[in-house]
Structures are given as C-alpha cells and as structure tokens.
Amino acid sequence: MGPSFPPNTPQFASASIATGRGLFIVIEGIDGTGKSTQAQRLGEWLASQGHEVVLSREPTAGPWGKKVRESAATGRLSPENELQYFLNDRRQHVEELIAPSLAAGKVVILDRYYFSTMAYQGARGFDPTEIRRKNEEFAPVPDLLLIMDLDVDAALERIGARGDTANEFEKRENLERCREIFLSLKDESFVRVIDTRGTLDEVAARVREVVVRHLV
C-alpha cells in the first residue's frame, strides 16, 4: 500500500527506476520566481523518464498548513504562532508523506520546505540558524536544494502581472530579506542557485541540467 497523500497533492507515477532510498528535491525562492511552475514541470519530466514522482508543497492542505495559508490573506499570525504552525505542519508532512515516499524509493519534489521557514520567519526576527536546527531534528535534509533566484523588483512585477496583489508574505522589504537568507545557503554542497530570468522553457532546461546529475 502506498503512502497517503494530502488533499490537492498531485502524484506523477510510472515504473520507478529508483532503488533503495529515493531522491529528495526541494525547490525554494521568493514569491514571483516561478518555483511552483518549475516544480510541476520537473515532476512531469521525471515521470516521463520512468521515475515514480511525488510532488507536494508547503504549507500543506492539512489543518496546520491551512491556518497558515488563510493568514496570508486575513492577516499574519503572531511570529511565535506562525513558526509553531509551520513546524506542526511539517512534522505531519514528514511522517505521512515525505519519509514513506523516500523509503519506497520515489523521487519527492517539494515546493517550499524548512528553508522557506528560515527565510520568511527569519525576516520576522527569528534566528534562521535556530529555525534550521529545530527542523532538522525531525525533517530530512534534501539531496538537492534548488534556489530559484530573481531580483525583488522583477519578482514583484511578475506577481502584479499574474493579477495578484502582494500579500503579507510578499511585501518588498520582506522579500529582500528573504532573498538574502536564501542566498546565504548558496555555498552548501547540496544547494544550486537557478537564475529564473528568461522564458519558462529556458528556466526548465536549467533545472533539468542540474537535476540529471543527481539521477542514477
């Protein structure tokens, strides 16, 4: 029996060519970098190559994640509550989806993970290093972290172009600090920064070029 999947989580499946532990890929970046689109494209491409792929996102559609998502439109939670809700949501996500999928040899792709918590809650005054420590007590470190990068002005233009109004997580000052925190990770061995200027196809090709090196 396969793992349970949160509501609204797409799964791309075909005959898996993975053996043993699966491959864990996380896609991060500030809002407006196109990370959700690229996560979807990567999942579809990997499935077409014969991998069994699980694509998910954070915050999830579970009870804790739903509270966080609602707060983006209605007014952010207190910094302490927001951080705790993210931790609760992620712990459930790891236990119910991420860990079982990796144990089954699947490729897991996440649109946001605890690096977003480091960035967005770090921008609210928490220590990103301490946030990371708390998460890595229970959350597995990814095999590959792709940071989708774009300057804040261009990101805000994209948010406006898609007809959205910047929410509480997408204010300029907040995004600038978040981008700074994301890029502080760039020298770690499992991290690759992806330039998201250009067309969707051009960015997707950059993503695939990096990912293919991690496939066996």
N, C-alpha and C positions, 0 to 999 in steps of 0.2 A: 504494500500500500504506500502511495507516495505521500509527501508532506502536505499539510493543509496550507491553503493559500489565503491571504487576506482578501476581502472583497475588492473588486476592481483591479486586481493584480494580474496582468496578462502573463501567460506562460507560453513560450515557443518551444515546441518539442519535436525531436526527430530521433533517429537511432543515435545514441550517445557514443562518442569515440573516446570519452574520458575514462580513465581508470583510477581507482583509489580515490583520494580526496579531490574534490572538484576545484575549479578555478574561481576566485573571488575578485570581481572587478567593481570598483566604486567610481562613480562619476560625480565630480563636485564642481563648484564655481558659483559666482554670484548670480543673482537673477538677471536674465537677459542674455546669458551666454549661449543658450540653446542646448543646455545639457540634457534636458528631458527628451528632446527630439533625437539627439545623438545616442542616448541610451536605447531608445526604441529602435533606431536604425542598426545599432550594433547587435542588439538581440536578434533581430531578423536575419542579419548577415551570418551570425554564428550558427543559428539554426539551419540556415541553408547550407552550411559547411558540414553538417552532420552532428553538431553538438546538441545536447539537451540543455536548454537555457531557461533560467528562471529570472524574470525581470520584475523588480519591485522598487519601492520608493519609500522615503521617509520625509515627513511623518507619515505613518501608515493610515489605513482607513479604520484601524482599531479604536477602542474607546479613548485612549490617551492621545493618540495622534489626531483624532477628530477634534478634540478640545483645542489642540494647538492650531490646527488649520482654521477653525472658526475664529480664533483670536486674531488672526491676521487681518480680518475684516471688521471685527467688532471692537478691537482694542486689545493690545497685548497684555498678557498676564503679568503678574509681578515677576521680576527676574528670577526669584527663588522658585516660584511655582512653575514657571516656564521650563527652567532647567530640569526640574524633577519630572515633569510630564514627558519631556524628551527621553530621559533615562528610563522611565517606566515603559514607554512605547518601544524603545529599542530593545530592552530586555525581552519583552514579549516577542518581538520580531526575530531576534536571535534564536530563541528557544523553539518557536513554532515554524519558522521558515528557513532562516539562513543556515543554521547548524545542520538540520536534517538534509537540506538540499546539497550542501557541500559533502556531507558524509556519503550521500548517494552518488557522488561523482559528477554532479551537474555544474554548469557554469552559472554562477549567480552574479547578476548585474544590478547594482543599486544606484538609483537616482537620489543622491544625498545619503549621508551616514554621519558618524560622530564628528567628522571634520567640519561639517556644517554647524554642529553644536559648538565646536571650538570657535568658529568664526562669528556666528551670529550672537551667541551668548557672551563670547569674548568681547564683542563690540558693546555689550551692556555692562562691562566692567569686571566680569569673571576672568580668572586666570586660565587661558587656553590650555596651558600645560596641566593644570589640575583637572580640568574637564577631561582631557585625554586620559589621564591616569584613571579616573573613575570609570570611564567607558571601557578601557582595555582590561579592567578587572573581569569583565564578562563578555565583551564584544570582540570577536576575532579581528585581527589586523588583516586588511585585504592583501592579496597578492599584487594587485596593481591599482594605484590611485591615479585617475586622470583628472587633472585640474583644468577645467575649461576656462580660458582666460580672455578677458576683453576689458578695455578701459571703461571706467564708470560712465562717462558721457555717452559712449556708444551703446552700452547696456541699457541706459535709461531711454535712449532713442528707440531701441528695439521694443522695450516694454510699452512705450507710447504707441509705436507703430502697430502693435497687435491689438490696440484698442483698449488696453488696460490702464487703470490708474495705479500708480505706485502705492502698494500697501505699506503697513507699518514696518515690514521687513525690508522694504525696497527704497528707503529714503537715501539720498545721495551720501550724506555723512556716514550712515550705517554701512552702505555698500563699499565705500572707500576703505573703512576699517576692516571689513570682512575680506576684501580682496587682499589686503596687506597680510592678514593672518593666513589665508590660503597659500599665498606665495612664499610665506616663511617656511613652508614644508618642501619647497622645490628641490632641495639638495638631498632629501632622503632617498634611499636606494630603490624603493618601490613606487616612487612618485614620478609622473611625467606631466609636464605642462603643455597643453594643447592651445595653440593660437586659434581663436574662433573667428578671426576676420576672414572674409571671403564667403563663398556660397556654401550651402548646406552640403553639397556633394564634395567640395574641397575639404571641408572640416571632417566629414565622414571618412574620407580617404586618409587623413592624418591619424584619425583614431584607429582605423584598421591596421595601419602600418605599425603602430605601437603594439597593439594587442596581438597581432600574429606572432610576434617574437616570444610571447608567453605561452603559446599553444604547443602542445607536444603530440 
